[in-house]
Amino acid sequence: MNPRVSRWISLWVVALALGVTSVVGAQEGELDSPEDTAPETGPGDIPTVPGTTEPIVDEDGDGEIDRGEERGLMEGSLDPEEVPEDREPGDEFETGFHDDDQDGRPDPENRLRWPDSWGAFGAWDYVLIGSAAATVVGTQIVGPLDKTDNFGRAPMGAGWQGTTGLDDAFRDALRRSDYSERGRMRDTSDLLLSASVSFPFLFDALISAFWFHESPEVGRELALLAIEVQFVTAAIQSTTNMLTSRVRPYVQDCPEREGVVGPEPELTDNGDCTGSVRYRSFFSGHASQAFAGAVTSCVFHAKFPLYGGGSRDILPCVGLLATATATGLFRVMGDMHHITDVITGALVGSAVGLALPLLRMRSWGDQSISIVPNGAGLAVVGTLR
């Protein structure tokens, strides 16, 4: 399997495993058994609130001390009549009630809710993800189109080899001169990419929305949106990659013909100068998917107070955009992309990361479109909420 495809599969498997582990661990910690908080009593004793002499009263007269009654009195001021009807004893995690002010009262308004008017992830979304995934795999198998060799080795003169003055200026300024140092730049960009891609899926959707805010529906929708954005971005990038077949910047240091050692033997030894990987410069997959993840997370935090609102939801967005920018620059420093590859990738990834979530997070039911006359003729007037 192509190393790039296997890397993405590994990334999503690890992210999913970490997210499921966090959620399962949280559930085990949150769902205490009734025995954990039951008062200790002896024969003939009247159970009391721990640490006080106040008796626990059987409010519903069924002859038993219910956990809901016991928990309310232990917290100090929970009136059984104020407990919501849909709350069952012991279901704090499922119903998403918080006690942020520690007054023993449930705070249902703190629960994140997915508006019904936004709709849920449906069949067309899964078709889109499946089609995008098939496109990514297919383009990786086909490879760049601008090659004529039948033995899996790229001819030295093939591919889009043109550069701009901006490309040359940034390459001269940022490219590391030492081959091993360029390798470290590439490895660093891989790590930053993993963080940018996994953040909206793992931290925003699974850990924050699903576990911390106890909103499984919001967590599920955000997670699926994050996956959809990444697959659609990868499909656009891989298709463009295949069609344009632009050579990478380091090809300028490759020998003029195969079988000859160039100024940097490492390029020849590891196949960089002869394999089809040299045709995958435009546009940058690292930049496009890093910015797609960053902008997706920004939209999530703009729509939901995942970290409490205000600056706490602004800082992750700023940090991810900075991380995505660094990812693209490291690709230039590693001599893997021209700056125009990175800029294009950033624009495409940002567009997908913005468009797909916003198209979902809108009310499609309340729409009105009318054609009305104006001074110059007719005008189309409508409202989309």
Secondary structure as the mmCIF struct_conf table of DSSP 4:
data_model
#
loop_
_struct_conf.conf_type_id
_struct_conf.id
_struct_conf.beg_label_comp_id
_struct_conf.beg_label_asym_id
_struct_conf.beg_label_seq_id
_struct_conf.end_label_comp_id
_struct_conf.end_label_asym_id
_struct_conf.end_label_seq_id
HELX_RH_AL_P HELX_RH_AL_P1 PRO A 3 GLU A 30
HELX_RH_3T_P HELX_RH_3T_P1 PRO A 34 ASP A 36
BEND BEND1 THR A 37 THR A 37
HELX_LH_PP_P HELX_LH_PP_P1 ALA A 38 GLU A 40
TURN_TY1_P TURN_TY1_P1 PRO A 43 GLY A 44
HELX_LH_PP_P HELX_LH_PP_P2 ASP A 45 PRO A 47
STRN STRN1 THR A 48 THR A 48
TURN_TY1_P TURN_TY1_P2 PRO A 50 GLY A 51
BEND BEND2 THR A 52 THR A 52
HELX_LH_PP_P HELX_LH_PP_P3 GLU A 54 GLU A 54
STRN STRN2 PRO A 55 PRO A 55
HELX_LH_PP_P HELX_LH_PP_P4 ILE A 56 VAL A 57
TURN_TY1_P TURN_TY1_P3 GLU A 59 ASP A 60
BEND BEND3 ASP A 62 GLU A 64
HELX_RH_AL_P HELX_RH_AL_P2 ARG A 67 GLU A 75
BEND BEND4 GLY A 76 GLY A 76
HELX_RH_3T_P HELX_RH_3T_P2 PRO A 80 GLU A 82
BEND BEND5 VAL A 83 VAL A 83
TURN_TY1_P TURN_TY1_P4 GLU A 85 ASP A 86
HELX_LH_PP_P HELX_LH_PP_P5 ARG A 87 GLU A 88
TURN_TY1_P TURN_TY1_P5 PRO A 89 GLY A 90
HELX_RH_AL_P HELX_RH_AL_P3 GLU A 92 THR A 95
TURN_TY1_P TURN_TY1_P6 GLY A 96 GLY A 96
TURN_TY1_P TURN_TY1_P7 ASP A 100 ASP A 101
BEND BEND6 ASP A 103 GLY A 104
HELX_RH_3T_P HELX_RH_3T_P3 PRO A 108 ASN A 110
BEND BEND7 ARG A 111 ARG A 111
HELX_RH_3T_P HELX_RH_3T_P4 ASP A 116 TRP A 118
HELX_RH_AL_P HELX_RH_AL_P4 ALA A 123 VAL A 142
BEND BEND8 LEU A 145 ASP A 146
BEND BEND9 ASN A 150 GLY A 152
TURN_TY1_P TURN_TY1_P8 MET A 156 GLY A 157
BEND BEND10 GLY A 159 GLY A 159
STRN STRN3 TRP A 160 TRP A 160
HELX_RH_AL_P HELX_RH_AL_P5 GLY A 165 LEU A 174
BEND BEND11 SER A 177 ASP A 178
HELX_RH_AL_P HELX_RH_AL_P6 TYR A 179 SER A 198
HELX_RH_PI_P HELX_RH_PI_P1 PHE A 199 PHE A 212
BEND BEND12 HIS A 213 HIS A 213
HELX_RH_AL_P HELX_RH_AL_P7 PRO A 216 THR A 244
STRN STRN4 ARG A 246 ARG A 246
HELX_LH_PP_P HELX_LH_PP_P6 VAL A 247 ARG A 248
HELX_RH_3T_P HELX_RH_3T_P5 PRO A 249 ASP A 253
BEND BEND13 CYS A 254 CYS A 254
BEND BEND14 GLU A 256 ARG A 257
TURN_TY1_P TURN_TY1_P9 GLU A 258 GLY A 259
BEND BEND15 VAL A 260 VAL A 260
BEND BEND16 PRO A 263 PRO A 263
HELX_RH_AL_P HELX_RH_AL_P8 PRO A 265 ASP A 269
TURN_TY1_P TURN_TY1_P10 ASN A 270 THR A 274
BEND BEND17 GLY A 275 GLY A 275
HELX_RH_3T_P HELX_RH_3T_P6 SER A 276 TYR A 279
BEND BEND18 PHE A 282 PHE A 283
HELX_RH_AL_P HELX_RH_AL_P9 GLY A 285 LYS A 303
BEND BEND19 PHE A 304 PHE A 304
TURN_TY1_P TURN_TY1_P11 LEU A 306 TYR A 307
BEND BEND20 GLY A 308 GLY A 309
TURN_TY1_P TURN_TY1_P12 GLY A 310 GLY A 310
HELX_RH_AL_P HELX_RH_AL_P10 SER A 311 MET A 333
TURN_TY1_P TURN_TY1_P13 GLY A 334 ASP A 335
BEND BEND21 MET A 336 HIS A 337
HELX_RH_AL_P HELX_RH_AL_P11 ILE A 339 ARG A 360
BEND BEND22 MET A 361 ARG A 362
BEND BEND23 TRP A 364 ASP A 366
STRN STRN5 GLN A 367 ASN A 374
TURN_TY1_P TURN_TY1_P14 GLY A 375 ALA A 376
STRN STRN6 GLY A 377 LEU A 384
#
